[in-house]
Amino acid sequence: MFGTITDKFKENPLYYYGLSIAASWAGVGSLLNSITITQQYGWIPSLIWAAANIAACIVFGIIVHRLPEIRDIIRTKTARYIVGAMAVFHIWLNMNGIQTVFSDTIVSAAGGTAIAYIVAIGFIFLLLWRGMIRNILTDSASWIAVYGLIALITILAFIHTNGNYNAISLGMEKEALEFGIEKALLLLPGPFTFIYFFEIMDYNDSGEDKARRVNMQTAFTLGGLLFGGYMLFALALALVQFTPTLNFIKAVLISLIAISTLSTFIFSTYIVFGRKIGLAIDIVAVLLWPIFIEMGVMGVWTLVASIRTYLVGALLVAAIALKIAHSRRCL
């Protein structure tokens, strides 16, 4: 079975790359934060947030294609170690998400904590060998499942709500708009701190595993659009109400989303630090996770987003300076 899927991937990897990019970018915060922002701040701030979410991967693909010096900088040890360290925060973020969503179900917070530990530890060892192709294929499978499950839960929730939708404001107040714009601006630099995105481009260029080479700018555009389809459902779910059963299905859905991103960042530590050190970092990250549970999903996400804004700003300045230096040498 795995061999057949692998052969299909090698023949036409573009759609698998697109699914993996969308799955890796989603993260647990994409659904939880979308619902929260829509309900608390209104439609306009939420749409600004959603648009930035969709655009982030597309813009990343365009900029890296036109400014390849970014890839040269990311290949340096210093840059890789700094960006690689960010993976730990994403591990905590997605474990927080798994724990949070099960807290509102019969599984309870304790059960959610146990599930988060089991998933994280499982992927730590699963991705030790043949990590890239396994991560791409597990991402693709889980993201297809996400589409099916989010469509199902949306339909069932709308039937249950029966027209008694949550009242959501337009969100034209200054405070609401500022919130939406601020979170959108924090989103856009995100893909530049995903070492996996740079690695998947190198993987495509190298022809490793004999996979056919494709246009990676197209792959990142596809990833952004696939993510956009999912965001439409996420926004719709802000309107409806959930029964205990629907809450449980939602928890499973968000866990699938979290698992895709969690696996990517566990694998990212192996990419940057190697198997032995990466394994040690992942284990320590999981052991330290309880310290960050109280911060919640939005708390850890905001911390990560704030740090990476400065990091990506420095990265872009360095890449532009390198491009100018190369241009002058050619004159």
Sequence and secondary structure as in RCSB ss.txt:
>XXXX:A:sequence
MFGTITDKFKENPLYYYGLSIAASWAGVGSLLNSITITQQYGWIPSLIWAAANIAACIVFGIIVHRLPEIRDIIR
TKTARYIVGAMAVFHIWLNMNGIQTVFSDTIVSAAGGTAIAYIVAIGFIFLLLWRGMIRNILTDSASWIAVYGLI
ALITILAFIHTNGNYNAISLGMEKEALEFGIEKALLLLPGPFTFIYFFEIMDYNDSGEDKARRVNMQTAFTLGGL
LFGGYMLFALALALVQFTPTLNFIKAVLISLIAISTLSTFIFSTYIVFGRKIGLAIDIVAVLLWPIFIEMGVMGV
WTLVASIRTYLVGALLVAAIALKIAHSRRCL
>XXXX:A:secstr
 HHHHHHHHHH  HHHHHHHHHHHHHTTHHHHHHHHHHHHH HHHHHHHHHHHHHHHHHHHHHHHH THHHHHHT
SHHHHHHHHHHHHHHHHHHHHHHHHHHHTSTTHHHHHHHHHHHHHHHHHHHTTSSHHHHHHHHHHHHHHHHHHHH
HHHHHHHHHHHTT         SHHHHHHHHHHHHHHTTGGGG HHHHHHHHHHHHTGGG     HHHHHHHHHH
HHHHHHHHHHHTTS    HHHHHHHHHHHHHHHHHHHHHHHHHHHHHHHHHHHHHHHHHHHHHGGGGGGGHHHHH
HHHHHHHHHHHHHHHHHHHHHHHHHHHHHH 
